[in-house]
Amino acid sequence: MFPQPLQSYNMAVISLIPQYQGFEIWKGDDFTQVITATISGTPVNFTGYKLRMSVRNSTTNDVALQLETGGSGITATYLGVITISMSATQTDALVNKDYKYDLEVTDGSGIIRTYLYGPIAVLTDITGNA
């Protein structure tokens, strides 16, 4: 299966890029993941950076969800803190169990780097799924 997945509201630290990280998301639940990115222990200043995350079906490679900075699910601060958020409506639309993602960061000079990548397992609640 996946390495120990991060649960919502846990803090992860990125110190080498790209970094492999699996996520578990509960279908129909709000999801938030907070990540701190550092270089040699110093937080990355994301001022003026653009972050994009694509979630794709692992089998078909179809895009299931796009998130990005600027009001669409990702925020990033000058203190190196990245917050990835998905609404309950967005996670409810994930109809398969297995997805993959990557998180690309474009700096102010236009240089693109992948910071995170890995699998997303979508789990189904018992409550609320009658």
Backbone hydrogen bonds, N-H to C=O, Kabsch-Sander energy under -0.5 kcal/mol:
donor,donor_aa,acceptor,acceptor_aa,energy
6,L,22,G,-1.2
9,Y,32,T,-2.4
10,N,7,Q,-2.1
12,A,34,V,-1.7
14,I,36,T,-3.1
15,S,13,V,-0.6
19,Q,115,Y,-2.5
21,Q,117,Y,-2.6
23,F,119,P,-2.2
24,E,6,L,-0.9
25,I,121,A,-2.8
27,K,25,I,-0.6
27,K,123,L,-3.6
29,D,26,W,-2.2
31,F,86,M,-2.8
33,Q,84,I,-2.5
34,V,10,N,-1.3
35,I,82,I,-3.1
36,T,12,A,-3.0
37,A,80,G,-2.9
38,T,14,I,-2.9
39,I,42,T,-2.8
42,T,39,I,-2.0
44,V,37,A,-2.5
46,F,44,V,-0.9
46,F,77,T,-1.7
49,Y,46,F,-2.3
50,K,106,T,-2.4
52,R,104,E,-2.5
53,M,67,L,-3.1
54,S,102,D,-1.4
55,V,65,L,-2.8
56,R,54,S,-0.5
56,R,100,K,-3.1
57,N,62,D,-2.6
58,S,98,D,-1.8
61,N,57,N,-2.0
64,A,55,V,-3.2
65,L,55,V,-1.6
67,L,53,M,-2.7
68,E,72,S,-1.9
69,T,51,L,-2.0
71,G,74,I,-0.5
72,S,68,E,-1.3
74,I,68,E,-1.3
75,T,83,T,-2.0
77,T,81,V,-1.6
80,G,44,V,-0.6
80,G,77,T,-1.4
82,I,35,I,-3.5
82,I,80,G,-0.6
83,T,75,T,-2.7
84,I,33,Q,-2.9
84,I,82,I,-0.5
85,S,73,G,-3.1
85,S,83,T,-0.5
86,M,31,F,-2.8
91,T,87,S,-2.4
92,D,88,A,-2.0
93,A,89,T,-1.1
94,L,91,T,-1.1
95,V,93,A,-1.2
99,Y,97,K,-0.5
99,Y,120,I,-2.5
100,K,56,R,-2.4
101,Y,118,G,-2.3
102,D,54,S,-1.2
103,L,116,L,-2.6
104,E,52,R,-2.9
104,E,102,D,-0.6
105,V,113,R,-3.3
106,T,50,K,-3.1
107,D,105,V,-0.5
107,D,111,I,-2.4
110,G,107,D,-2.1
113,R,105,V,-2.5
115,Y,103,L,-2.8
115,Y,113,R,-0.6
116,L,103,L,-1.1
117,Y,19,Q,-1.7
118,G,101,Y,-1.8
120,I,99,Y,-2.6
121,A,23,F,-2.7
122,V,97,K,-2.8
122,V,120,I,-0.5
123,L,25,I,-3.0
123,L,121,A,-0.6
129,N,126,I,-1.1
